[in-house]
Amino acid sequence: MKKNVKLSSFYYGFPVFLVTTTDGNNGNVNVCAASSSISLGDKIIIGISKGGKTHANLVAGSDVVINIPDPSLWQKVEAIGRLTGGDSLSEGQIKWGVEICHDKLAKTGLNTEASTAVAPPRIAECPIQAECRLVGTTDKGRFILAELDIVHTWIDTGLLNEDDTVDSAKWKPLIYNFREYDTTGDTLGYNLKYGH
Ligand SMILES: Cc1cc2nc3c(=O)[nH]c(=O)nc-3n(C[C@H](O)[C@H](O)[C@H](O)COP(=O)(O)O)c2cc1C
């Protein structure tokens, strides 16, 4: 039996990522916890709410690094999600206890390593990182979609097979499951393109 219900969110299990962007006026780096993305070929499209610092940096044209944390980083992700790099708080942010912070990486004890093609740095603790160029943004009302072209993908060597493909047996994503942090379990089977 099923019930027809109204949900405030439909987060049925999405990989978490940390978005680094830069403020073009002063070069300040911002990091944002996120889970809304589509990845296909060499493109990633991310959904970012209006009103925050990441939104402001993106509409001002910042390129992006998509930093993929593993499950061990869930508490840092949650801590980053409670911070905004903006200068003011909305009523909703006040209600949820969100705080303003202009150096979330230092506050949460994360380190950066320089990117090679874009200004925002990579987060050293994240085993998978994609340097991306911003292609454009699309207004969707309460949020924007930012279309990104991946220009460099960095993978921790401990996750790589000899042919530089990712060993899926070694990689475990951090999953956002109806606002609970999870990871994946036992192998169920393999796709026809497994290993490629
Ligand atoms: C696990 C997790 C996933 C999130 N996913 C998104 C998302 O996909 N898009 C978004 O705009 N905010 C998302 N958020 C909320 C932002 O991290 C939060 O609004 C943050 O304060 C924005 O920071 P900024 O104003 O510095 O950009 C998520 C938060 C957490 C903890």
The ligand as an ORCA input file, in Angstrom:
! r2SCAN-3c Opt
* xyz 0 1
  C      24.225     17.704      2.717
  C      23.807     19.077      2.250
  C      23.369     19.231      0.958
  C      22.991     20.497      0.488
  N      22.610     20.637     -0.820
  C      22.439     21.881     -1.336
  C      22.233     22.057     -2.733
  O      22.255     21.112     -3.522
  N      22.055     23.332     -3.189
  C      22.074     24.433     -2.349
  O      21.926     25.573     -2.823
  N      22.271     24.278     -1.012
  C      22.467     23.043     -0.499
  N      22.706     22.880      0.848
  C      22.635     24.058      1.736
  C      23.879     24.955      1.665
  O      25.043     24.237      1.995
  C      23.663     26.126      2.653
  O      22.546     26.888      2.257
  C      24.859     27.032      2.810
  O      24.632     27.899      3.914
  C      25.138     27.891      1.569
  O      26.361     28.574      1.768
  P      26.753     29.888      0.953
  O      25.711     30.956      1.262
  O      28.106     30.266      1.517
  O      26.800     29.529     -0.491
  C      23.049     21.636      1.351
  C      23.499     21.449      2.667
  C      23.880     20.185      3.113
  C      24.377     20.032      4.520
*
